[in-house]
Amino acid sequence: MALTALLHPELAEGDVLIGARAFCSFVHLALLAGRKLQGVFRAHQKQIIDFRPHRAHNGPGRGRGQKGRPNSRWPKRLGVQDQLVEYFRPKRRPDWMSPEDYAALPASVVVRELRYRIPNAPSRTREVTLVTTLLDAEVYPGQDLAELYRQRWTIATNLRHLKQTMNMDVLHCETVAGVHKELTIFALAYNLVRAVMAQAAQRQQVPPRTHQLCGRPGLTDQCQTCLRTARPKSKPQTAASI
């Protein structure tokens, strides 16, 4: 999480950050709010989520917390399994944050919790609970947030293509400069193929993600050979023809 906070300055106001359970913490949500950034995360597995209206909760000034109660306060219902809740700043400070920075965080943040089911899910995940800073249910309907989070899984698929389909799981160069060149060739070949896929999707008027990166063996080797043997002045044309 310490490294994640270092990336926040690279984001612009209003950008939406999508992440897994590890990013769904009070500290991270408060840091995003402080920079006017938005987030959509899967609820942490230890977070108790309760959609009952006016349910009891553990929180500051309420004495010793009772087991099984959520630590968030319920202020408003937005829909079926869709609600606004207030998260309170934990007493324990994360090790990577200084006491001064932790004390500067707000005492609480209001976030939105929603849950949806995945019909005929191919994996064991049948139900997903999201926590987001996008509070307006009319502007950001639950089904749109569910679709947005579903698209996040394409990131893992694309990383798998880089490692397996493009045979990038093992790098063969033994020097730093050689590894940089090898990575550059992989990135060039991958982007060239993705550009062709985007063009094909545009012609067919479908989203680019509907096209799958084929497991064509030797794709990167062919790109390397074409670019290595091409004359300097003809390399842009060679790249366009790959």
N, C-alpha and C positions, 0 to 999 in steps of 0.2 A: 504494500500500500504506500510505503514511503516513496517508491519510484513512480507510482501512479500519480501522486500529487505533483511531482516535478513536471508532468506532462500537461497539467491544467493551463499554464500560461500559453501553451501552444494552441489552445482552443479559443474560439471567438464567442462573444456573448450570444447566448441562444443556441449554441451547439448542443446536440443530444449525445450523451455518452451511453453506450449499451454494454453491459457486462454481466458476468456470472455472479454466483452467490458471494464470492469473496469480496466483491466491491460494494455489497449492500450493508454498509455500516453507518452509524450515526455520524462519525467523523467525516467519512467521505461525502455523505449527503450534505453535511453542513458546509464543507469546503466548496462543493459545487454551487450551493446556494449563495455563498459569499462572492463568487465570481459570476453570478447570474448565468450559470450553466445548468443544463438539464440532464437528467439521468433516468435510465430504465434498466433495472437490475432484477434478477431473480432473487426472491427472498432467501435470506440465510436459513440454513436448516435448523439452527438453534433458536430462531426467532419464532415466538408463539403468535400465530395469527388467529384472530377470533372475529368473525363477521357479525356477531350478535349485537344489535343496537343497545347502547347504554350499558354495555357489560363492564364489570369491575376490572380494575387494572392495578398494577404495581407502579408506583412513581414517587417522585420527591414529595416529602411531607406526608406520606401515607403509611408510615411505620414499616415494619418488617414485611417484605414481599412474601406473598403466598405462592407456593409451587403450583404451576399450571396456569397462572394468570399472565396475560400479556403485560409487557412493560410500557405499552403505548396507550394513550388516552383516546377514546372514541368521541369525536365531535360531530360527524356528519356521515350519513349514508348517501351514496351516489347511485346505487343500483344493486342488483343481485350480485353478492360477493364483490362489491366495489364500494370502497369507503375511504374517507379521509381520516387519518390518525395523526397524533402528535407523538413524536419520538423525543425522549429526554436524554440529555447528555449524561453518559455513564460516569460513575465516580472514578473508575479506573482509566487512567490515561495510557494510550498506546506508547510503547517504548520508543518508537521512532519520532514522536512529537515532543517538542519542548514544553515545559510547564506554562511558559508565557503564551505560546500559540494555542495550547489547549484551553487556557483560561479565556482567550479571546473568542472562542467559539460561542455561538448562541446557546442559551439554556435549553432550547428545544427547537425542533423543526417540524413543520407539517408536511406530510407526504401522503401519497395515495397507495392503497393496497388493493389489488384486484386478483381474482383467480379465474382461470378458464380451464376447460377440459380439451384434450386432444382426441378426437374420435378416430378410431382405427389406427392408433399410433403404432408405428413399426418397432419402436423401442419400448422399454419398460416405463418410460415417463408418460403417464396418462393425465396428469394434472399439474399445472404450473401456476405458481403464485408470484406476482410481480410487485415490486415496490418502485414507484416513480415520483419524480418531482413535477410531472405534467398533471396538474390538479383538475383542470377543467374537463369534465366528462363530455361536454357537448363539442368542444373543439378537438378533444383527443378521446374518441370512443374506445371502449375496451377492446373491441375486435381489431381496431387499427394498431393498438399497442401490442396485442398478441401477434399480429402479422409482422410488426417491426421486430419483435424479439425472435420470431421464427427465422427471419432473414439473417439473424446473427449466426445461425448455425452454418451458413454458407462460408463464413470465415474459416471455420475448422476444416470444411471440405476443401477450400482453396489451399490451405496450408498442407493438407494431405496430398493434393495434386503436386505442389512444389516438391515435396519430399519423395513421393512414390512415383507418380506419373512422369515427372520430369527427371527422375533418378537423381535427385539432389540430396538424398539421405546420406551419401558418402561423397566427400570432396577429396580429390586425389592430389592436389598441389601440396607441396611441402613448405612453401614460403608464404609470408603474409601477402606479398605482392601477387603471387600466383593465385592465392585463394580469392583475393579481390577481383582478379580478372575472371576467374571461374564463376564467381557469383554474378559478375556483370553479364556474362554470356547467358547464364540461366535466366536472369531477369529479362534480358533482351528477348530471348526465345519465348519466354512465358508471355511477355507483353505483346509480342507480335501475334501469337496465337489468340490471345484475348481480344486484340483489335479485330482480327478476322471474325471471331465469334460475335463481337458487338455489331459489326457491319452486317453479318448474316441475320442477327436478331432484328436489326433496324429494317432490313428489307422485308422480313416476314411479319413485322409489327408485333413482336412478342418481347417480353423482358429478356435481357441478356442471360440472366441466371437460368433460363429454361434450357440453354444449350450446355451440354456437358463436355468437359475437356477430355478428349479421347486418350486412351492409354497407348498411343502409338509408340512403339519402341524405337529408340534411336532418334527421336525428334530433336533433342538438344544437340546430338552429334552432327546431325544434318545441318543445323543452323550454324554450328561452329565451322564446319567444312566450307559452307557457302561464303561465310564472311571472311574466312582466312584466305581463300583462293581468289576472292573478288579484288579487282583493282580499286585503289583508294577512291577514285572519282565515281566509280560505279556502285559503291557500297550502299548508298541510299536506295538505288533501284533494286539492288540485290535483296536488301532487307524488306522492301515492299513486295517482292515476289516470293518470299519464303512462306 
